[in-house]
Amino acid sequence: MCSVVPCNDSATIEVLPGDASIWIPDVEERSRSPFLFTENNLGVPEKELHRSYLFTVPVFSAARKASGFHTLEDPSNHTMSPAIQDLIDSSAVLILMNPAHQTALNARKQLIVRNLIDMGEELKFTAALLSSRHCCKQGELWYHRQWLLRRLYPVPSFPQGLITDMIPDSPNFYLPPNDLSAEIHLVSRACELYPRNYFGWTHRTICILSALVPGKEISNVMQWIESHISDYSAVHHLKTLARLTEDAESPLLPDRLHLVFGHALTLVRAFPEHETLWQYLRVFWDEGDVAAAFVASFALPLQRARMTEQESESPSGMQHACRFLEWRNQRLK
């Protein structure tokens, strides 16, 4: 399968615009391989990926039939046959082209169950795919990674009820600290490549749940929001963490949430034109002297300023303040 993209051996993968002639001017070099592979990083010109995909579709179909994976019956041969190798290679290309390709993802799951694909290698492969903006926004690929983590890190034996008491929505796997750090790094990169990455943040939430450390994560996400002030998925993640910390009845909860509330107030004052930050403030709103001072000194003046403006021309910060005050009034009723 020399025409197929060498996906499985790459640490990162990037789909490049155009065809190979843009990236590899030398005709002889391009004839040997239309892909860029430097220091374990793979660059795939988009047009070459499309050509590889068309070449790979019939290869994948034939390999499934030859290996028996197109039926519900177990394959008769569990060894690494040429058909199995074709199935591994072709499914990798199909997933790079279409990360939501369920048939290819399911074929790889079956190969993993039969120990024909190493789970550690599959984690590396999915990490390489998720390093690409083309792939990191696809939920199916994140679900595939979570399936791997459940098989690699089953929940250990805890006293009866501890897991369900601490994390009601247990992800059914437990990540050691080093592996948690690797997942957080992977998600952070994906969220930089594709802003407001809902599936990436959901994966991060699940991994934090698995490691039983929602409290520690709160400060990390607060820092993220400071430099990504339009990332509503990060705010949703933070809300989930706060709920989980509350469910665990952490003794640090009141002080921790007080800090988050103060953080939201500070960011809204600094960037009132960003709606995400007003939503952040609503999530952690806590009536009291600090809240009253914010309303009197900041929100109400913005509301009054809007009354002197044409509604269609008023700055977005004024509009967000008015909506916020309407929300607060409804809340106080």
N, C-alpha and C positions, 0 to 999 in steps of 0.2 A: 504494500500500500504506500508506495513512494510519493503519491500525489496528495497524501493526507497530511493535515497539519500535525506537527509533533507536539501535541498538547500535554501529554502525560509527564514529560520530563522538565517542565518549566516552573520556575518559582513565581513569575508574573506573566500575564498575557495582556497584550493591548491590541485592539483592532484598529488598524491605521486606515485613514481615508485613501481612496484611490486604488491603483493597482501596483504591482511590484516594480514597474519601471520608474516610478517616482522615487522609490526608496532604495532600489538596487540598480544604479545606472549601467553597471557592467553586464553586458548581454550574456557572456559565458557564465558568470557567477549566478545570474538570475536563472539560467537554464538548469543549473544544478539544483537550486532550491529557490522558490519565490518568496520564502519567508526569512525574516531577520531573527537570528538567535545569538544573542550576545550576553555573556556572563549569566547564563541560565534564565535570561529574560527573552520572551518570545514576542515579536511583533508580526502581526498577520494583516497584510493589506486586505481591505474589505472585498475587493473584487476577486482576489485569490481565495478568500474564504467562501464566497458564493460558488466559485468553480469547484472547490473541494467538497462543498456540501452536495452539489449535484452528483459528483462522482461517488460520494459516500452512501447516499440513500439506498441504491440497489445492493451495495456491499453489505450494509447493515441488515437489510431484509434477508439476503441470502445466508448471512452468518447466523441469524436467529433461527432460520429453518434448519440449517445444518447442525446447529448445536442443540436443538430441541427447545429453545427458550420461547418459541412462538406458541407453545401449547402449555396446558396446566400441568403436564407430567414432568417429572424430573428428567433432566438430560441423562442419557444412558452413559455418557462418558464425562467424568468429572476431572479429567486431566486437561492440561493446557494444549489443546489441539489447535491447528491452524484456524479453524472456524471460531474458536473461543478468542484467539488473539485478534482476529478480524473484528469480532464483536466489541472487544475492548477498545480498539483503535477507532473504529467507525462511530461508536457511541460518543466518544470524546469529541469528535468533530461536530456531530449533530448537536451536542449540548453547547459547544462554543457558539455555533450559529444561532441556536434557539435554546436558551437556558431553561425554558419551560417545556422542553420536549419530554413529556412524561414517559413515553415508551422507552426512550434511551435511558432515562434515569432509573426506571424500573428494571431494565435489563442489567444495569450495573449493580443494583441492589441484589438481584438474584445471583450475580457472579460473586458478590461479597459474601453472601450467605453460604455459598459453596466453596469459600476460601480460594476463589480463582482471581480475586482482586484483593490485595492487602488493604485493610481499613486505614492504616496509617498513611499509605500512599494515596488513598482516595481523599483523605483529609487535605493532603498537600495539593492534590489536583483541584479540589473545590476552592481551596484558598487562592490558587493561581487564577482560577476563573473569576473569583470575587474581587480580584485586584483590577478587573477590567470594568470600566463604566458601562460597557455593553451588557455585562452579566450581573453586576452587583445590585441592580434594582429589581431583579426577578425573585419573587417569593419562593417559587418551586426549588430554586437552587439552595436557598437558605434552609428550606424544609429538609432537603436531602442531607445537608450538613448536620442538622439536628438529629436526623435518623441515625447518622453515623455516631454522633456523640452518645446517644442512648445505648448503642451497642458497645461502645468502647468504655463508657463510664457508668455502669449501672449504679443505682442508688445503693449505698452500703447499708448494713444492718444498724438501725438506730433503735432506741427504746420505742415501744409501741406508741404511736400517735405523735411523735416529735415532729416528723416531717410535715404531716398534714396540719399540725398546730402552727408551725412556723411559716410554712408556705402553702396556703390553701390550693394554689394552682401549680403544684409541683411539676417540673418538667420531666421527672423520671430519669434524671441522670445527675451525677455529682462531679463537678469539675474541680480538680486540684488547682492550687493557686497559680502555678506556672502555666497551665493550660488555659485558665481563665484570662490571664494576661495576654496570651496569644489571641484569644477570641476578641478581647476588647480592642487590641491593636488592629485586627482584621476589620472589625466593624468601623472603627474610627477612620481607617483608610477609605472604606466603602462610602462612608457618609461625607467625606471630603470630595470624592469623585462624583457622587450623585447626591446633592443636597436634599435635606428633608426625606431621607431614605427610610420609609416606614418599616420595610421588612428588615433592614439592617438594625434599626433600633429595637424592633421586636425581638430579634435574635439576641441582642445585648441584654434585654430584660430577662429573657429565658436563662441566659448564662449566669447572670447575677443571682437569679433565683436558685440555680443549681449549686452555687457556691455558698449560699446562705450568708451573703454579705451585702444586703441592700443598703444598710446604713453608710458603709464606707463609700459606696458608689455615689451617694448624693452629692458630696463635695466635688467629685470628679465631673459630674454632669453640670453642676453650677458653673464650673470653669468653662466647660464646652459652650454653654449658652452665652457666656460673655463674648465669645468670639464668633458665634453663629446665631445672631439675635433674631433671625427669621426661621429658625429650625423648630417648627411646632412639634415635630416628632420627638425631639429631645425633651420638650416640655411635658409631653404625654408620658414619656419614659420616667421622668422625674416624679410625676404624679403617681405613677404605679409604684415606684420605690417608696414614696411616702406612705402610701396605703399599706404596703407590705410591712414597713417598719412599725406602723401603727398596729397592724394585726399581730405582730410579734410582741407587742407591748414593751418596746424597748424603753429603758429608763432614760435614754438620751433623746427621746422623741420631742418633748416640748422645746428644749433648747435648739435642737436641730431644725425643726420646722420654723421656729422664730428666726433663725438665721436665713432660711430660704425665703421667708416672707420679706425680710429686710433686703435681701438680694434683689427680689422682684421689684420692690419699691425703687431701689437705686437705679435699676436698668430702665424702668419706665420713665423716671425723671430725666435720664440721660438721652433716651431714644423714644420719645413719646409717639413718633410717627409709625412705629412698628407694632402692628396689631398682635403679633405673637406674644410680645411682652405684656400687653394688657391681659391676654388670656392667661399667661403665666401668673400675673398678679391675682386674677380671679381664683385660680386653682388653690392658692395658698393664702387667700384673704382672711384676715383675723381682726374682727372688730375690737377696737380699743383705742387708747390715747394716740398711738402711733398712726393707726389707720385714720382716725379723725383729723389728725394734723395734716396728713397727706391730702385728704379730701379738701380741707379748708385752704391749704396753701398752694395746691397744684391742680387738682381735678376741677374744682369749681371755677378758678380763674380761667382755665381753658374753655370751660362751658360758656362763661360770660363773654369771652373773647369771640367765640363762634357766633354769638347772637349779633355781633356787629359786622359779621362777614356775610357775604352771599353764601348760602348753604352749599352750592355747587363749587364754590371757590375756596371754601375754608380748608386750611391744612388738615391732613389726615389725623394728626395728633389731637386736634380739637374734636373731630368726629369720634375718635376712639374714646376720648374722655367722656363725651356725652353718652355714648352707649354703655360705658362702664358705670356711670352714675345711675342710668336707668336700671341696669342690672342690680346695683346695690340697693336701690329703693325697693325693687321687687323683693329682694332678699330680706329686707328689714320688715316687710309687712307681716 
